[in-house]
Amino acid sequence: MTTPDATTTPQDKSAARASWREAMAVYLQPRVLIVLFLGFSSGLPLALSGSTLLVWMRESGVDLGTIGLFALVGTPYTLKFLWAPLADALNVPLLTRAFGRRRGWLVFAQLLLIAAIVLLAFTDPARSPFYVALGALLVAAASATQDIVVDAFRVESLSENEQAAGMAAYVAAYRVGLLISTAGVLFLVSGFEAWGSAKPNAWTWGYLVMAAMVLLGTAAALLATEPEQSKQAAEATRGESSFTRVVNAAVGAFTEFLTRKDVMAILAFVIFYKFTDAFSGTMTAPFVIDLGFTRNDYAAIVKGVGLAATLIGGFAGGFLARAWSLEACLWTGGILQAVSNLAFAWLAFVGVNQWALALAITVENFTGAIGTVIFVAYLSSLCQSPLHTATQYALLTAFAAIGRTYLSSGAGFVAQATGWPLFFILSVLVAIPSLMLLAWLQHRGHFAELRRAAG
């Protein structure tokens, strides 16, 4: 029988070690590290107008139907492509001159985000749900604006051999930001209550701390360098008026993309690929609370224990993106993130058991991170012009947000009608449209065209 040593030469082993060293070293490149911190800044606000806010509302006695409708607060993530041409074409007074167009917009968006989170911190879900919705909408709008610029900065600043590492670092840091704004906030609220604060005041202080943490992203923007592609695009449009630049950015982005082969199938795939995650994820927080777990259980297990799985899954997705074809990665991520929802259906039967919750969350976070990294890689591959990177990527992520915002808005009513076990089984089945579209696009040669365009 042939042993591994008989077929593996010392040169092969040395090359493998070098390959692993190169794969790890790329994560320490300055541009990748900047993207990592910007990923944290992008992930931080999403839960503040999403799952964390839902826990706050549920504790305040808001009914499940209303909580489910709060998914509509994510509308700015869907419509952000409408103002993305402004980030591609316009300068921010003072900030652009000091830092460049991309970095100036980054700082501007982060200042808006801090102000919006502070405003939301002083609302009261029990007494004024309208003002809570307004504050959450402003947070989502500022967050969506930041995402527009961060996505363009990431696509333009990373070289081809840094893209996979940058995506993995971005997604991992994004999930850490989510962890801080969920588990971190919940622990802070519990801590403030233990120190004598009333519950409404404790939630206010928790959100104010999150507003301060946005400054980490601001620091990353200040330490970064302006992408060369952004400088070239700015130079190419220097003689044009602001109105002309905005119109050209908008028209050019939409025309170039919407004239592609099978564009409707591409957009449908973008909408449905993460829908299975969004549909179940919208109700994860109420599910855990309703099952009988405490707020601290939710913070420590759902967000704390899941961190390691998220980080490992993110970097696993990065390695897959470097080693496998894009379509193979999309198949893997799509199937894994759908099947993982069965872990919650199983948990619904098990009941209150910390080990069972930890296992379900580990499975969900690991597979979800793989799917997200691969999906970000796919979206990035569709953006091929520095003149309208922000607009095209915003258009794509806006379509992706349709599943999370509109299609998922009825998840609470489905959960009420079916019960938790059947709800999570149904959340697996909603992945079928995306897998059918993936098969269609692969058959039509879509991914081979993307490889040819990348050169």
Secondary structure per residue as TSV (DSSP state, phi and psi in degrees):
chain	resnum	aa	ss	phi	psi
A	1	M	-	360.0	137.5
A	2	T	-	-81.4	131.3
A	3	T	-	-93.6	161.4
A	4	P	H	-58.5	-35.2
A	5	D	H	-66.4	-26.7
A	6	A	H	-74.1	-20.9
A	7	T	H	-112.2	-6.4
A	8	T	-	-111.5	116.2
A	9	T	-	-84.5	161.0
A	10	P	H	-57.3	-34.2
A	11	Q	H	-65.1	-39.2
A	12	D	H	-62.7	-43.8
A	13	K	H	-64.0	-41.0
A	14	S	H	-64.2	-41.2
A	15	A	H	-65.0	-38.6
A	16	A	H	-64.6	-42.1
A	17	R	H	-64.0	-41.5
A	18	A	H	-63.4	-40.3
A	19	S	H	-62.1	-43.4
A	20	W	H	-64.9	-39.8
A	21	R	H	-63.0	-42.8
A	22	E	H	-64.5	-39.6
A	23	A	H	-63.4	-36.8
A	24	M	H	-80.6	-35.9
A	25	A	H	-64.4	-29.5
A	26	V	G	-63.3	-25.3
A	27	Y	G	-70.7	-13.7
A	28	L	G	-98.2	1.3
A	29	Q	S	-64.7	139.5
A	30	P	H	-53.7	-41.9
A	31	R	H	-65.2	-37.0
A	32	V	H	-68.1	-38.7
A	33	L	H	-65.7	-37.9
A	34	I	H	-62.6	-44.6
A	35	V	H	-61.4	-36.4
A	36	L	H	-58.9	-48.7
A	37	F	H	-69.1	-33.2
A	38	L	H	-69.2	-32.4
A	39	G	H	-62.0	-41.0
A	40	F	H	-59.7	-45.0
A	41	S	H	-64.9	-32.5
A	42	S	H	-74.9	-36.2
A	43	G	H	-75.5	-26.2
A	44	L	H	-59.7	-48.7
A	45	P	H	-79.2	-18.7
A	46	L	H	-58.5	-46.5
A	47	A	H	-71.2	-24.4
A	48	L	H	-67.3	-26.0
A	49	S	T	-109.0	10.8
A	50	G	T	-126.4	-112.7
A	51	S	H	-62.7	-40.3
A	52	T	H	-65.1	-42.3
A	53	L	H	-62.1	-35.1
A	54	L	H	-66.8	-37.3
A	55	V	H	-64.0	-44.6
A	56	W	H	-58.0	-44.8
A	57	M	H	-67.1	-42.3
A	58	R	H	-63.2	-40.9
A	59	E	H	-65.8	-24.7
A	60	S	T	-87.2	0.5
A	61	G	T	93.2	12.6
A	62	V	-	-73.4	139.1
A	63	D	-	-76.0	160.6
A	64	L	H	-61.9	-38.2
A	65	G	H	-60.3	-45.0
A	66	T	H	-65.1	-40.4
A	67	I	H	-60.4	-44.0
A	68	G	H	-60.9	-39.5
A	69	L	H	-65.9	-20.5
A	70	F	G	-68.5	-9.2
A	71	A	G	-60.2	-24.5
A	72	L	G	-66.8	-16.3
A	73	V	G	-60.5	-23.2
A	74	G	G	-76.3	9.3
A	75	T	H	-51.7	-41.8
A	76	P	H	-56.4	-30.9
A	77	Y	H	-66.6	-27.0
A	78	T	H	-81.4	-36.0
A	79	L	H	-99.1	5.5
A	80	K	G	-63.6	-21.6
A	81	F	G	-63.4	-20.0
A	82	L	G	-67.6	-32.9
A	83	W	T	-110.2	3.8
A	84	A	H	-60.2	-36.0
A	85	P	H	-57.7	-25.8
A	86	L	H	-63.2	-40.9
A	87	A	H	-70.5	-29.4
A	88	D	H	-75.0	-30.8
A	89	A	H	-115.4	-29.2
A	90	L	-	-101.3	156.1
A	91	N	-	-99.8	145.2
A	92	V	-	-89.5	123.0
A	93	P	T	-49.4	135.3
A	94	L	T	71.3	-50.8
A	95	L	H	-68.6	-41.8
A	96	T	H	-65.4	-41.2
A	97	R	H	-63.0	-35.6
A	98	A	H	-80.0	-36.6
A	99	F	H	-123.0	-10.9
A	100	G	-	100.6	166.0
A	101	R	H	-65.4	-50.6
A	102	R	H	-65.3	-47.4
A	103	R	H	-69.6	-35.3
A	104	G	H	-62.1	-42.4
A	105	W	H	-67.0	-35.2
A	106	L	H	-59.5	-49.9
A	107	V	H	-63.4	-41.7
A	108	F	H	-61.2	-47.2
A	109	A	H	-63.1	-37.9
A	110	Q	H	-70.1	-35.0
A	111	L	H	-65.2	-40.6
A	112	L	H	-62.1	-40.3
A	113	L	H	-64.3	-42.9
A	114	I	H	-58.5	-45.9
A	115	A	H	-62.8	-39.7
A	116	A	H	-68.4	-40.1
A	117	I	H	-65.5	-39.2
A	118	V	H	-61.4	-42.5
A	119	L	H	-62.1	-45.6
A	120	L	H	-62.6	-32.6
A	121	A	H	-60.1	-27.7
A	122	F	T	-99.3	17.1
A	123	T	-	-94.7	170.3
A	124	D	-	-135.4	107.7
A	125	P	T	-58.7	-33.5
A	126	A	T	-70.2	-33.2
A	127	R	T	-105.4	-32.1
A	128	S	-	-140.9	72.0
A	129	P	H	-60.6	-27.4
A	130	F	H	-62.4	-45.6
A	131	Y	H	-71.0	-30.2
A	132	V	H	-62.9	-45.3
A	133	A	H	-62.0	-41.5
A	134	L	H	-63.9	-46.5
A	135	G	H	-62.5	-42.7
A	136	A	H	-64.2	-37.1
A	137	L	H	-63.8	-40.1
A	138	L	H	-66.7	-39.0
A	139	V	H	-62.0	-44.5
A	140	A	H	-63.7	-38.8
A	141	A	H	-66.1	-45.1
A	142	A	H	-66.1	-39.9
A	143	S	H	-63.4	-42.4
A	144	A	H	-63.2	-38.1
A	145	T	H	-64.1	-42.9
A	146	Q	H	-61.3	-42.4
A	147	D	H	-60.5	-39.4
A	148	I	H	-53.9	-48.5
A	149	V	H	-77.2	-39.5
A	150	V	H	-62.2	-43.0
A	151	D	H	-62.5	-44.7
A	152	A	H	-64.1	-42.4
A	153	F	H	-61.0	-43.7
A	154	R	H	-64.4	-46.7
A	155	V	H	-63.2	-39.4
A	156	E	H	-82.5	-30.0
A	157	S	H	-87.4	-24.9
A	158	L	S	-91.0	136.0
A	159	S	-	-72.9	169.7
A	160	E	G	-59.1	-39.9
A	161	N	G	-79.7	-2.7
A	162	E	G	-104.7	-8.9
A	163	Q	H	-61.9	-47.0
A	164	A	H	-62.6	-44.7
A	165	A	H	-64.7	-40.0
A	166	G	H	-63.0	-40.3
A	167	M	H	-65.6	-42.4
A	168	A	H	-64.2	-44.2
A	169	A	H	-64.5	-41.9
A	170	Y	H	-61.1	-47.9
A	171	V	H	-66.6	-41.6
A	172	A	H	-62.0	-46.0
A	173	A	H	-68.2	-34.0
A	174	Y	H	-59.4	-44.6
A	175	R	H	-67.3	-34.7
A	176	V	H	-63.8	-41.4
A	177	G	H	-59.2	-42.5
A	178	L	H	-61.5	-40.4
A	179	L	H	-61.4	-45.9
A	180	I	I	-62.8	-39.9
A	181	S	I	-85.6	2.0
A	182	T	I	-115.6	-76.9
A	183	A	I	-60.2	-41.7
A	184	G	I	-60.1	-46.0
A	185	V	H	-64.6	-42.4
A	186	L	H	-65.0	-41.0
A	187	F	H	-65.1	-39.5
A	188	L	H	-62.6	-44.6
A	189	V	H	-60.9	-44.3
A	190	S	H	-62.5	-40.0
A	191	G	H	-65.1	-44.9
A	192	F	H	-63.5	-36.6
A	193	E	H	-65.2	-40.2
A	194	A	H	-64.7	-28.0
A	195	W	T	-86.2	4.5
A	196	G	T	108.5	-0.4
A	197	S	-	-76.2	144.1
A	198	A	-	-67.4	155.9
A	199	K	H	-55.2	-47.9
A	200	P	H	-58.6	-40.5
A	201	N	H	-67.7	-35.8
A	202	A	H	-63.3	-41.9
A	203	W	H	-65.1	-38.3
A	204	T	H	-60.5	-47.6
A	205	W	H	-64.5	-37.0
A	206	G	H	-60.1	-43.1
A	207	Y	H	-70.5	-34.0
A	208	L	H	-65.0	-37.3
A	209	V	H	-63.0	-39.6
A	210	M	H	-64.4	-37.6
A	211	A	H	-60.0	-40.3
A	212	A	H	-66.6	-32.0
A	213	M	H	-72.4	-16.4
A	214	V	T	-60.5	-24.4
A	215	L	H	-63.0	-20.1
A	216	L	H	-63.1	-39.9
A	217	G	H	-67.5	-36.6
A	218	T	H	-63.0	-41.4
A	219	A	H	-61.5	-41.1
A	220	A	H	-63.2	-40.4
A	221	A	H	-63.8	-38.5
A	222	L	H	-70.9	-32.1
A	223	L	H	-83.0	-16.8
A	224	A	S	-74.1	168.7
A	225	T	-	-112.2	148.4
A	226	E	-	-65.2	131.5
A	227	P	-	-59.4	140.8
A	228	E	H	-61.2	-38.2
A	229	Q	H	-61.7	-37.5
A	230	S	H	-66.6	-41.2
A	231	K	H	-61.0	-43.7
A	232	Q	H	-65.3	-41.3
A	233	A	H	-64.7	-40.4
A	234	A	H	-65.0	-39.7
A	235	E	H	-67.0	-38.1
A	236	A	H	-67.2	-25.6
A	237	T	T	-110.7	17.6
A	238	R	T	-61.0	-38.9
A	239	G	T	-82.1	-4.1
A	240	E	S	-87.9	152.9
A	241	S	-	-71.8	163.0
A	242	S	H	-60.7	-41.8
A	243	F	H	-63.5	-43.4
A	244	T	H	-62.9	-41.3
A	245	R	H	-63.5	-42.7
A	246	V	H	-64.4	-45.6
A	247	V	H	-63.1	-44.2
A	248	N	H	-64.1	-39.8
A	249	A	H	-64.0	-43.2
A	250	A	H	-69.3	-51.4
A	251	V	H	-64.9	-43.9
A	252	G	H	-62.5	-42.3
A	253	A	H	-64.2	-47.4
A	254	F	H	-71.5	-40.5
A	255	T	H	-64.4	-46.1
A	256	E	H	-62.6	-39.6
A	257	F	H	-79.8	-44.9
A	258	L	H	-74.1	-10.7
A	259	T	T	-94.2	6.4
A	260	R	S	-73.8	156.4
A	261	K	T	-64.0	136.0
A	262	D	T	58.3	36.2
A	263	V	H	-62.7	-36.0
A	264	M	H	-67.0	-38.6
A	265	A	H	-66.4	-37.4
A	266	I	H	-62.0	-47.7
A	267	L	H	-66.0	-38.7
A	268	A	H	-63.6	-39.5
A	269	F	H	-64.1	-40.9
A	270	V	H	-61.3	-39.1
A	271	I	H	-66.6	-43.3
A	272	F	H	-93.0	-14.5
A	273	Y	T	-61.2	-42.0
A	274	K	T	-100.5	9.6
A	275	F	H	-62.5	-37.9
A	276	T	H	-60.9	-38.4
A	277	D	H	-67.2	-44.9
A	278	A	H	-66.6	-40.8
A	279	F	H	-62.0	-45.9
A	280	S	H	-77.5	-36.7
A	281	G	H	-65.3	-30.0
A	282	T	T	-57.8	-32.9
A	283	M	T	-109.4	7.7
A	284	T	H	-61.4	-46.3
A	285	A	H	-62.7	-50.9
A	286	P	H	-60.9	-34.9
A	287	F	H	-60.6	-47.8
A	288	V	H	-64.9	-41.5
A	289	I	H	-67.4	-45.0
A	290	D	H	-65.4	-30.0
A	291	L	H	-68.3	-22.7
A	292	G	T	121.2	1.6
A	293	F	-	-75.7	150.8
A	294	T	-	-83.9	168.8
A	295	R	H	-58.1	-40.9
A	296	N	H	-69.7	-32.9
A	297	D	H	-59.5	-45.6
A	298	Y	I	-59.5	-45.6
A	299	A	I	-67.1	-45.7
A	300	A	I	-75.3	-38.6
A	301	I	I	-96.5	-54.0
A	302	V	I	-61.4	-41.7
A	303	K	I	-106.5	-31.1
A	304	G	I	-76.9	-59.4
A	305	V	I	-62.1	-34.1
A	306	G	H	-69.1	-14.0
A	307	L	H	-61.4	-48.2
A	308	A	H	-59.6	-43.2
A	309	A	H	-63.7	-37.8
A	310	T	H	-65.0	-46.6
A	311	L	H	-63.9	-46.1
A	312	I	H	-62.7	-43.5
A	313	G	H	-63.1	-39.1
A	314	G	H	-62.9	-46.6
A	315	F	H	-71.8	-31.2
A	316	A	H	-63.2	-40.8
A	317	G	H	-63.0	-37.6
A	318	G	H	-63.6	-42.6
A	319	F	H	-66.9	-38.6
A	320	L	H	-61.6	-41.8
A	321	A	H	-64.0	-29.4
A	322	R	H	-79.9	-31.0
A	323	A	H	-98.2	-31.1
A	324	W	S	-111.3	165.3
A	325	S	-	-68.2	157.3
A	326	L	H	-62.1	-41.2
A	327	E	H	-67.7	-36.3
A	328	A	H	-64.5	-39.6
A	329	C	H	-65.2	-41.4
A	330	L	H	-64.9	-39.2
A	331	W	H	-61.2	-46.4
A	332	T	H	-62.0	-50.0
A	333	G	H	-64.3	-41.4
A	334	G	H	-62.6	-42.4
A	335	I	H	-71.8	-44.1
A	336	L	H	-62.7	-45.5
A	337	Q	H	-69.9	-25.0
A	338	A	H	-75.8	-50.4
A	339	V	H	-63.8	-29.2
A	340	S	T	-61.6	-22.8
A	341	N	T	-66.2	-20.2
A	342	L	H	-65.1	-22.6
A	343	A	H	-62.9	-34.3
A	344	F	H	-74.6	-34.9
A	345	A	H	-61.4	-41.8
A	346	W	H	-63.1	-42.0
A	347	L	H	-63.0	-34.4
A	348	A	H	-61.3	-33.0
A	349	F	H	-79.3	-34.9
A	350	V	H	-68.8	-42.0
A	351	G	-	90.0	-153.8
A	352	V	S	-75.5	101.3
A	353	N	-	-149.5	113.8
A	354	Q	H	-61.0	-37.6
A	355	W	H	-68.0	-40.0
A	356	A	H	-65.3	-40.5
A	357	L	H	-63.3	-43.0
A	358	A	H	-61.3	-41.2
A	359	L	H	-65.7	-45.7
A	360	A	H	-61.9	-42.5
A	361	I	H	-68.7	-38.3
A	362	T	H	-61.1	-46.3
A	363	V	H	-61.3	-46.2
A	364	E	H	-65.4	-44.5
A	365	N	H	-68.3	-40.5
A	366	F	H	-63.1	-51.2
A	367	T	H	-69.6	-37.5
A	368	G	H	-63.2	-38.6
A	369	A	H	-67.2	-40.5
A	370	I	H	-59.8	-48.8
A	371	G	H	-61.0	-37.8
A	372	T	H	-69.0	-45.4
A	373	V	H	-58.7	-45.6
A	374	I	H	-67.0	-38.9
A	375	F	H	-65.5	-41.4
A	376	V	H	-62.4	-38.6
A	377	A	H	-60.8	-42.0
A	378	Y	H	-65.1	-47.2
A	379	L	H	-60.6	-41.0
A	380	S	H	-62.9	-37.1
A	381	S	H	-67.6	-19.4
A	382	L	T	-83.7	-11.3
A	383	C	-	-101.5	112.9
A	384	Q	-	-127.0	8.5
A	385	S	-	-133.7	125.5
A	386	P	T	-69.5	-13.2
A	387	L	T	-71.6	-23.1
A	388	H	S	-148.1	41.9
A	389	T	H	-59.3	-47.7
A	390	A	H	-61.2	-42.7
A	391	T	H	-67.5	-46.1
A	392	Q	H	-65.3	-44.8
A	393	Y	H	-66.1	-37.2
A	394	A	H	-64.6	-38.8
A	395	L	H	-60.5	-44.7
A	396	L	H	-67.2	-45.9
A	397	T	H	-69.3	-27.8
A	398	A	H	-65.1	-43.0
A	399	F	H	-64.5	-39.2
A	400	A	H	-62.2	-32.9
A	401	A	H	-73.7	-14.5
A	402	I	H	-59.6	-42.2
A	403	G	I	-62.9	-42.5
A	404	R	I	-72.6	-32.1
A	405	T	I	-94.2	-58.2
A	406	Y	I	-90.6	-50.3
A	407	L	I	-65.1	-27.4
A	408	S	T	-90.7	-5.2
A	409	S	T	-66.2	-23.1
A	410	G	T	-93.1	7.4
A	411	A	H	-59.4	-36.6
A	412	G	H	-63.2	-39.6
A	413	F	H	-69.5	-36.6
A	414	V	H	-63.7	-43.8
A	415	A	H	-62.2	-40.1
A	416	Q	H	-63.9	-36.9
A	417	A	H	-79.5	-31.6
A	418	T	H	-105.2	-25.4
A	419	G	-	88.0	160.2
A	420	W	H	-64.9	-44.3
A	421	P	H	-59.6	-49.2
A	422	L	H	-67.5	-33.8
A	423	F	H	-57.4	-47.2
A	424	F	H	-73.0	-27.6
A	425	I	H	-66.6	-42.3
A	426	L	H	-63.2	-32.6
A	427	S	H	-67.1	-21.7
A	428	V	H	-73.6	-42.2
A	429	L	H	-67.0	-26.5
A	430	V	T	-70.6	-5.5
A	431	A	T	-79.7	-14.8
A	432	I	H	-58.5	-44.4
A	433	P	H	-57.3	-40.5
A	434	S	H	-65.9	-37.8
A	435	L	H	-70.2	-35.1
A	436	M	H	-65.5	-42.0
A	437	L	H	-65.6	-38.3
A	438	L	H	-60.7	-44.5
A	439	A	H	-62.0	-41.2
A	440	W	H	-62.9	-48.3
A	441	L	H	-63.6	-39.7
A	442	Q	H	-63.0	-42.4
A	443	H	H	-63.2	-33.7
A	444	R	T	-82.9	-0.4
A	445	G	T	79.9	19.7
A	446	H	H	-60.8	-43.7
A	447	F	H	-74.4	-31.7
A	448	A	H	-64.9	-36.6
A	449	E	H	-65.8	-40.1
A	450	L	H	-62.8	-39.0
A	451	R	H	-66.2	-38.8
A	452	R	H	-66.0	-39.5
A	453	A	H	-66.2	-33.9
A	454	A	H	-72.4	-15.4
A	455	G	-	84.9	360.0
